[in-house]
C-alpha cells in the first residue's frame, strides 16, 4: 500500500531538465528522506507534489488520487501539508496565532457563522484554539504561544512551522530542509520529533542534506542528482553507494576522507 507515488515524473524549465523520469513511492507511517547535492531537483519534487508546479509528464498519486494537475489548495484538502526551505511565518502574529491560521481547512464553521459570531462559530474557534495549544505542546513550544513568532529563535520558528502544518491534520507532511541552519543537537531534536509524529500515524517525506539525520531517522531514502534518481533503499545502502558518494563529494576517495 502506498500513500504517495511518483511514476516517470519529469519537469523542465526553459529547456533545462530539473526532474527527469523520477519514480518512487512512500508508504503510510513511513519517514522517507529525499537526498541529493545542491541543484539535484529535490525542492522541485516537493513543489510538484504540493501543486506549486505541475509535471510536464508522468503521474503523481496521493492516496490513489491523481494530483499532478491539481491546485495547491485542492491537494491540501486531500491531506497534504508542507513546510518550506526558508521560514515563512506571518508577520505580527504570535506563535499560537500562526498555528491557528494553519487550521483554516479543517474549521467546523462557515464564514457566515464566523462573521455573525454564531454559537457554532464560537464553539469551533474554542476547539481550534485548544488544538493549536496541543500542537504547540507537541512540538515543544507550549510556553511560547503568546510570543511574536518573528522574535523566536530560528529553531523555534521551524517548530512553529511544523505545528502550523500539522494544524490541517494532514496524512502526509512534506518537510523541505527542516534542519537547515541548525546545529547537531537541534537537528537531532527535529529528527526525534519527526519520529514521534510518525509513531502518531503521520507519514513524512523529508528533503534533507544532513546525512546523519537521514541515517538516524529515515526508514527509506531516495537520492537524486541532476534531476534523476541515482539510488534508493535504506540510508546505509544509499550513503555507501559509490554513485551517491561521487555526487556529494566528487570522488569516492574524497568521500572516504570526509567520512573519516
C-alpha positions as CSV (number, residue, x, y, z in Angstrom):
1,X,0.0,0.0,0.0
2,X,1.3,3.4,-0.9
3,X,0.2,6.9,0.2
4,X,2.2,8.8,-2.4
5,X,3.6,7.6,-5.7
6,X,5.5,9.3,-8.5
7,X,5.7,7.5,-11.8
8,X,8.1,8.7,-14.5
9,X,7.7,12.3,-13.4
10,X,9.5,15.0,-15.4
11,X,9.7,18.8,-15.3
12,X,11.8,21.2,-17.3
13,X,12.4,25.0,-17.1
14,X,13.3,26.7,-20.4
15,X,14.7,23.5,-21.9
16,X,16.7,22.6,-18.7
17,X,15.6,19.4,-17.1
18,X,15.0,19.8,-13.3
19,X,13.4,16.4,-12.8
20,X,13.6,13.5,-15.3
21,X,11.7,10.3,-15.2
22,X,11.5,10.1,-11.4
23,X,9.7,7.3,-9.8
24,X,9.4,6.3,-6.1
25,X,6.7,5.5,-3.6
26,X,6.0,6.5,0.1
27,X,4.1,4.0,2.3
28,X,1.8,5.1,5.1
29,X,3.5,5.8,8.5
30,X,7.0,5.9,6.9
31,X,9.7,8.6,7.1
32,X,11.3,8.9,3.7
33,X,14.4,11.0,3.1
34,X,14.9,12.8,-0.3
35,X,18.6,13.5,-0.6
36,X,20.9,15.0,-3.2
37,X,23.5,17.7,-3.7
38,X,22.5,21.3,-4.4
39,X,20.7,21.6,-7.7
40,X,19.6,17.9,-7.7
41,X,16.0,18.8,-8.1
42,X,14.7,17.9,-4.6
43,X,12.7,21.1,-3.9
44,X,11.3,20.9,-7.5
45,X,9.9,17.5,-6.5
46,X,8.4,18.9,-3.3
47,X,6.8,21.7,-5.3
48,X,5.4,19.2,-7.9
49,X,3.9,17.1,-5.1
50,X,2.3,20.1,-3.3
51,X,0.9,21.6,-6.5
52,X,3.1,24.7,-6.8
53,X,4.4,23.2,-10.0
54,X,2.8,20.7,-12.4
55,X,4.8,18.0,-14.2
56,X,5.4,18.0,-17.9
57,X,4.8,14.3,-17.9
58,X,4.3,11.4,-15.6
59,X,1.8,10.8,-12.8
60,X,1.7,11.8,-9.1
61,X,-0.9,10.0,-6.9
62,X,-1.9,10.8,-3.3
63,X,-3.9,8.1,-1.7
64,X,-4.6,6.7,-5.2
65,X,-5.9,10.1,-6.4
66,X,-4.1,11.8,-9.3
67,X,-2.9,15.2,-8.2
68,X,-0.4,16.2,-10.9
69,X,-2.6,18.9,-12.3
70,X,-4.4,19.9,-9.0
71,X,-4.1,23.3,-7.3
72,X,-2.2,23.6,-4.0
73,X,-5.4,24.2,-2.0
74,X,-7.0,21.1,-3.5
75,X,-4.0,19.0,-2.6
76,X,-4.0,20.4,0.9
77,X,-7.7,19.4,1.1
78,X,-6.7,15.8,0.1
79,X,-4.5,15.6,3.2
80,X,-1.1,17.1,2.4
81,X,0.8,19.8,4.3
82,X,4.3,21.2,3.9
83,X,7.0,23.5,5.2
84,X,9.4,25.5,3.1
85,X,13.2,25.7,2.8
86,X,13.0,29.3,4.1
87,X,10.9,30.1,7.1
88,X,7.6,31.6,6.1
89,X,5.8,33.0,9.1
90,X,3.1,35.7,9.1
91,X,4.4,38.9,10.4
92,X,2.8,40.3,13.6
93,X,1.3,37.0,14.7
94,X,2.0,35.1,17.9
95,X,3.1,31.5,17.8
96,X,-0.4,30.4,18.8
97,X,-2.0,32.6,16.1
98,X,0.4,31.1,13.5
99,X,-0.8,27.6,14.3
100,X,-4.5,28.6,14.4
101,X,-4.0,30.1,10.9
102,X,-2.9,26.6,9.7
103,X,-6.3,25.1,10.7
104,X,-8.4,27.0,8.2
105,X,-9.0,23.9,6.0
106,X,-10.5,22.0,9.0
107,X,-12.6,24.6,10.8
108,X,-16.0,23.4,11.8
109,X,-18.0,26.6,11.0
110,X,-18.9,28.5,7.9
111,X,-17.6,32.0,7.0
112,X,-21.0,33.4,7.5
113,X,-21.3,31.9,11.0
114,X,-17.9,33.4,11.9
115,X,-18.9,36.9,10.7
116,X,-22.2,36.7,12.7
117,X,-20.4,35.3,15.7
118,X,-22.9,32.4,15.9
119,X,-22.6,29.9,18.7
120,X,-21.4,27.3,16.3
121,X,-18.6,29.6,15.2
122,X,-17.6,30.3,18.8
123,X,-17.6,26.6,19.6
124,X,-15.4,25.8,16.6
125,X,-13.0,28.6,17.5
126,X,-12.6,27.3,21.0
127,X,-11.8,23.8,19.6
128,X,-9.4,25.3,17.1
129,X,-7.5,27.1,19.9
130,X,-7.4,24.0,22.0
131,X,-6.0,22.0,19.1
132,X,-3.4,24.8,18.4
133,X,-2.3,24.7,22.1
134,X,-1.9,20.9,21.9
135,X,0.2,21.2,18.8
136,X,2.5,23.8,20.4
137,X,3.0,21.4,23.2
138,X,3.5,18.5,20.7
139,X,6.5,20.4,19.1
140,X,7.9,21.5,22.5
141,X,6.7,25.1,22.3
142,X,3.9,25.1,24.9
143,X,5.3,28.1,26.8
144,X,5.8,30.3,23.7
145,X,2.3,30.6,22.4
146,X,1.9,34.3,23.3
147,X,5.3,35.3,21.9
148,X,5.5,37.1,18.5
149,X,6.7,34.4,16.1
150,X,9.3,36.6,14.4
151,X,11.1,37.2,17.7
152,X,11.6,33.5,18.3
153,X,14.9,31.8,17.6
154,X,15.4,30.2,14.2
155,X,15.0,26.7,15.5
156,X,11.8,27.7,17.4
157,X,10.4,29.2,14.2
158,X,11.0,25.9,12.4
159,X,9.0,24.1,15.1
160,X,6.1,26.7,14.8
161,X,6.1,26.0,11.0
162,X,5.7,22.3,11.7
163,X,2.9,22.9,14.2
164,X,1.1,25.1,11.7
165,X,1.4,22.4,9.0
166,X,0.0,19.8,11.5
167,X,-3.0,22.0,12.2
168,X,-4.5,21.0,8.9
169,X,-4.4,17.4,10.1
170,X,-2.5,16.0,7.1
171,X,-1.9,12.4,6.2
172,X,1.4,13.4,4.5
173,X,3.8,16.0,5.7
174,X,6.4,17.4,3.4
175,X,9.5,18.9,5.1
176,X,11.8,20.9,2.9
177,X,15.2,21.2,4.7
178,X,13.7,21.3,8.2
179,X,17.1,21.4,9.9
180,X,18.9,23.9,7.7
181,X,21.0,26.2,9.8
182,X,20.7,24.1,12.9
183,X,23.5,22.6,15.0
184,X,23.7,18.9,15.6
185,X,21.7,18.9,18.8
186,X,18.9,20.9,17.3
187,X,18.8,18.7,14.2
188,X,18.6,15.6,16.4
189,X,15.6,17.1,18.2
190,X,13.8,17.7,15.0
191,X,14.6,14.1,14.0
192,X,13.1,12.8,17.2
193,X,10.0,15.0,16.7
194,X,9.6,13.6,13.2
195,X,9.8,10.0,14.6
196,X,7.3,10.8,17.3
197,X,4.9,12.2,14.7
198,X,5.4,9.0,12.6
199,X,4.5,7.0,15.7
200,X,1.3,9.0,15.9
201,X,0.4,7.8,12.4
202,X,1.8,10.6,10.2
203,X,3.7,10.0,7.0
204,X,6.7,12.2,6.3
205,X,8.7,13.0,3.1
206,X,11.7,15.0,4.2
207,X,14.2,16.8,1.9
208,X,17.5,16.8,3.9
209,X,21.2,17.3,3.3
210,X,22.2,16.1,6.8
211,X,23.4,12.6,6.2
212,X,23.5,11.7,9.9
213,X,19.9,12.9,10.4
214,X,18.8,10.8,7.4
215,X,20.7,7.7,8.6
216,X,19.3,8.0,12.1
217,X,15.6,8.8,11.4
218,X,14.6,7.8,7.8
219,X,13.4,4.3,7.1
220,X,13.7,4.7,3.3
221,X,15.9,7.1,1.2
222,X,15.7,8.3,-2.4
223,X,18.8,10.1,-3.7
224,X,18.8,12.4,-6.7
225,X,21.4,14.1,-8.8
226,X,20.8,16.3,-11.9
227,X,17.1,15.6,-11.7
228,X,17.4,11.8,-11.8
229,X,17.2,9.1,-9.1
230,X,20.6,7.6,-8.6
231,X,19.9,5.4,-5.6
232,X,17.0,4.1,-3.4
233,X,16.8,1.9,-0.3
234,X,18.0,2.1,3.2
235,X,20.0,5.1,4.4
236,X,23.1,2.9,4.9
237,X,22.9,1.4,1.4
238,X,22.3,4.7,-0.3
239,X,25.0,6.7,1.6
240,X,27.5,3.9,0.9
241,X,26.7,3.8,-2.8
242,X,29.6,5.0,-4.9
243,X,27.3,7.0,-7.2
244,X,26.0,8.9,-4.2
245,X,29.5,9.5,-2.8
246,X,30.6,10.8,-6.1
247,X,27.5,13.1,-6.4
248,X,28.2,14.6,-2.9
249,X,32.0,14.6,-2.7
250,X,33.2,14.4,-6.3
251,X,35.4,11.3,-5.9
252,X,35.0,8.2,-3.8
253,X,38.3,8.7,-2.1
254,X,37.3,12.2,-1.2
255,X,34.1,10.8,0.3
256,X,36.1,8.3,2.4
257,X,38.4,11.1,3.6
258,X,35.3,13.2,4.5
259,X,33.7,10.4,6.5
260,X,37.0,9.7,8.3
